[in-house]
Amino acid sequence: MSINLTKLNARLIIVIFILVLILIDGLIYFNAREEASIINDNNISDTIDTTYTDIVNNVRKINGADPKTWKTYSNQEFGFGLKYPNYYEIMIPTLSQSEKERQKIEAYILFIYDEFASQITIAIHNKSIKEVASEISDSDKKDSKNINIAGKTAEKINITRDGKIWSVVFFEKDKKTFTIMSEDSQVFDKFLGTLIFTK
C-alpha cells in the first residue's frame, strides 16, 4: 500500500506542479495583456483626439460650404448686410471718438472663427481708397485685380502678414472706404458674394 501511496503522491505533486505552471503562465499572459491594453488606450486616446479635431474641422467646412445656411448680419448705420458661417462669432470693438478721429475710422466689425484662427475684418474708413491702400507696403502686396461686389467696383489684393496670406478688398460707398480682409480663403469669396447694400 505504501507503493501506491507513493505513486499517488508523485502524481499529486506532478498535477500541483502543472497547475502552478498554468497559474504562472496565466498571470504572465494577463499582465502582458493589461500592459498592451494601457498602451492601446493611450493610442486610442490620441486617435480619438485627432479624429475629433478632424471631425470638427470637417463639420465646419461642410456647414460653411453653403451660404444659404449661414447667419445674417445687417448694419443699418452703414447700410449693408451679409451672411457669415454659423461657426463664426461677431465682435464689434468700441472705438472712442479720439480713436475714430486719429485713425479716420468709423467702425470695425470682426467675424471670428476662434481667437487663434481665422477672422474676417470689415473696417469702415473716413478716408479715400488711395489713402487706405497706401498704408499697405508694396512689398507686402502679391497681386491686384478689380472685382464686382454688389454692383460696386472693388480692388482685391493679396498681402502677406505674419507669414499668412490675407485677401483684402477696398471699395467706396457713401464717401466712406470699406476694407474687408481675411485669411480664410475658403470662406472669403463666398462671404463677399453675400454682401448687399440696403441704402
ZIBEL-V326560 format. One line per field, one symbol per residue. ss: DSSP state (~ for helix, > for strand, _ for the rest). psi: psi as a letter, one per 20 degrees, with the letter a starting at -180 (. if undefined). burial: + if it has 16 or more other ideal C-beta (glycine too) atoms within 10 Angstrom, else -. A space follows every 10 residues. Layout:
ss->???
psi->???
burial->???
This chain:
ss->_~~~~~~~~~ ~~~~~~~~~~ ~~~~~~~~~~ ~~~~~~~~~~ ~~~~~~~~~~ ~~~~~~~~~~ ~~~~~_~~~_ >>>>>____> >>>>____>> >_____~~~~ ~~~_>>>>>> >>______>> >>>>>___~~ ~~~~______ >>>>>>>>>_ _>>>>>>>>> >__>>>>>>> >>>__>>>>> >>__~~~~~~ ~~~__>>__
psi->hhghhghggg gggggggghg gggggggggh ghhgghgggh gggggggggg ggggggghgg gghihoihir rppqohgjlr rrqqqhjqqp pnqpprhhgg ggilqgqppp opgrijcqqp pppoqlrrgg gghiipqhhh pgrqqprpol jqpqppqpqp pkjqpqpppp rqplkqpppp qqinhhhghg ghiipqpi.
burial->---------- ---------- ---------- ---------- ---------- ---------+ ---+-----+ --+----+-+ -++++-++-- ---------- ----+++++- +++----+++ +++++---+- -++--+---- --------++ ---+-++-+- -----+++++ +-+--+++++ ++++--++-+ ++-++----
